[in-house]
Amino acid sequence: MSLFEDSRYQWRETYFVLFDQAHRPKATDAQRLLSELGPRMEIHEITANGEGMLESMTVFSHADAAAMDITFNDGEEVKEQIIQLRQEWKGKAAGAKEKPHLDRALHASARFEVYHFEEITDFPDEEDDGPLDPGTLLLVLNKLARLCHGEALDPQTGELLE
């Protein structure tokens, strides 16, 4: 079940991990790697294709009031996004450290879509300044990007995350 269908969670933002489809990880590898983040992370509903490659998973961090639905996509949307990024980044003066990251992102043929949710608490006075900790999202994005030799992207700003 998607977190979009769970009234205990409210969607906050979506991030992407762009990568070459040749580096798509196995579901077991993704589960093992995210489990390294410790007992605060719970991994549920992990699904794989016939070859064992990660299709989707849900990650919870109740201590941080955060959860993520993660899904694999290699369709037209990815190609369109890469074309759009090429236009946005055209002429961008990239330093020696940033250039390999931009190049890797621009040669992506697949992505993980990471839908970030806030767990709704019993504290009605806490709105946007509530207990949601973005650190959990950043840790998951970093682990996924490393696993698939990819780059984490904030599509709202068009910036890569390190």
VOGU-3710 file (C-alpha; in Angstrom, 3 decimals, decimal comma):
1> mslfedsryq> 0,000/0,000/0,000  1,331/3,404/-0,939  1,732/6,011/1,773  -0,454/8,281/-0,375  -3,339/6,022/0,671  -2,486/6,137/4,396  -4,131/8,999/6,304  -1,397/8,852/8,949  1,104/10,274/6,436  1,213/13,545/4,523
11> wretyfvlfd> 3,310/13,905/1,369  5,912/16,682/1,616  8,176/16,487/-1,439  9,637/14,212/-4,079  13,315/13,683/-4,824  15,063/11,575/-7,452  18,137/9,411/-7,665  19,283/9,458/-11,299  21,452/6,575/-12,534  22,415/4,389/-15,458
21> qahrpkatda> 20,045/1,435/-15,637  23,074/-0,890/-15,849  23,640/-0,081/-12,155  20,113/-0,870/-10,981  20,517/-2,601/-7,611  19,048/-5,842/-6,431  16,280/-5,481/-3,873  18,283/-7,485/-1,333  21,268/-5,125/-1,722  19,074/-2,051/-1,231
31> qrllselgpr> 17,472/-3,584/1,842  20,864/-4,546/3,311  22,345/-1,105/2,667  19,419/0,826/4,142  19,389/-1,532/7,138  22,901/-0,269/7,880  21,298/3,038/8,890  20,271/1,358/12,126  17,216/0,172/13,996  15,403/3,492/13,574
41> meiheitang> 14,817/2,534/9,925  12,115/0,042/9,087  11,906/-1,325/5,563  8,567/-2,696/4,386  6,829/-3,824/1,219  10,014/-4,356/-0,750  9,300/-5,655/-4,245  11,592/-6,871/-7,014  11,240/-7,775/-10,665  11,886/-11,291/-12,005
51> egmlesmtvf> 15,662/-10,769/-11,897  15,571/-9,591/-8,274  16,090/-5,913/-9,130  14,492/-3,317/-6,858  11,045/-2,160/-8,004  9,803/-0,435/-4,851  9,992/-0,244/-1,073  8,663/1,765/1,817  11,013/3,080/4,492  9,818/4,307/7,884
61> shadaaamdi> 11,642/6,268/10,565  9,045/6,799/13,272  11,572/8,538/15,542  11,971/11,229/12,869  8,277/11,300/11,890  9,374/10,438/8,359  8,578/7,830/5,751  9,431/7,310/2,094  7,876/5,439/-0,789  10,655/4,561/-3,241
71> tfndgeevke> 9,844/3,402/-6,768  11,907/2,575/-9,847  11,196/4,324/-13,155  12,909/3,966/-16,530  10,194/5,351/-18,795  9,687/8,397/-20,970  9,481/10,663/-17,922  13,145/9,968/-17,177  14,225/10,796/-20,738  12,190/13,998/-20,651
81> qiiqlrqewk> 13,694/14,976/-17,305  17,243/14,488/-18,622  16,456/16,677/-21,656  15,075/19,338/-19,321  18,141/19,148/-17,049  20,450/19,509/-20,075  18,627/22,753/-20,933  18,671/24,040/-17,354  22,338/23,231/-16,825  23,503/24,359/-20,272
91> gkaagakekp> 26,323/26,821/-19,803  26,539/26,094/-16,085  30,116/26,627/-14,987  30,904/23,401/-13,207  34,051/23,056/-11,170  36,312/20,019/-11,388  34,594/18,494/-8,362  31,040/19,098/-9,633  31,519/18,118/-13,308  31,590/14,306/-12,845
101> hldralhasa> 28,356/14,498/-10,840  26,613/16,574/-13,512  27,866/14,260/-16,263  26,657/11,168/-14,403  23,218/12,723/-13,863  22,921/13,784/-17,513  23,686/10,250/-18,718  21,063/8,624/-16,504  18,595/6,216/-18,056  16,615/5,426/-14,900
111> rfevyhfeei> 15,694/6,910/-11,554  14,352/6,124/-8,149  11,499/8,390/-7,187  11,656/9,058/-3,459  8,353/10,361/-2,114  8,982/11,929/1,287  6,136/11,852/3,817  5,624/13,281/7,257  4,034/11,057/9,853  1,085/12,941/11,314
121> tdfpdeeddg> 1,414/13,120/15,083  -1,009/13,812/17,890  0,375/17,326/18,276  -2,085/19,585/16,359  -0,178/22,797/17,178  2,876/21,553/15,309  2,530/22,375/11,645  5,511/22,859/9,338  7,889/23,141/12,305  6,854/19,731/13,632
131> pldpgtlllv> 9,069/16,753/14,328  9,809/15,883/10,663  13,562/15,461/10,326  14,889/15,851/6,750  18,102/14,136/7,840  16,495/10,744/7,334  15,595/11,610/3,743  19,151/12,796/3,058  20,631/9,602/4,508  18,387/7,408/2,348
141> lnklarlchg> 19,095/9,461/-0,780  22,831/9,233/-0,144  22,749/5,457/0,369  20,642/4,866/-2,745  22,852/7,133/-4,873  25,981/5,298/-3,753  24,401/1,899/-4,315  23,452/2,590/-7,944  26,387/4,917/-8,780  23,875/7,705/-9,242
151> ealdpqtgel> 23,111/11,258/-8,236  20,423/12,546/-5,879  18,424/15,441/-7,309  16,098/17,973/-5,747  13,746/18,621/-8,686  12,265/21,726/-7,046  15,614/23,532/-7,211  17,237/21,530/-10,027  20,266/20,990/-7,803  22,199/17,826/-7,115
161> le> 22,551/16,838/-3,467  25,857/15,698/-2,088
//
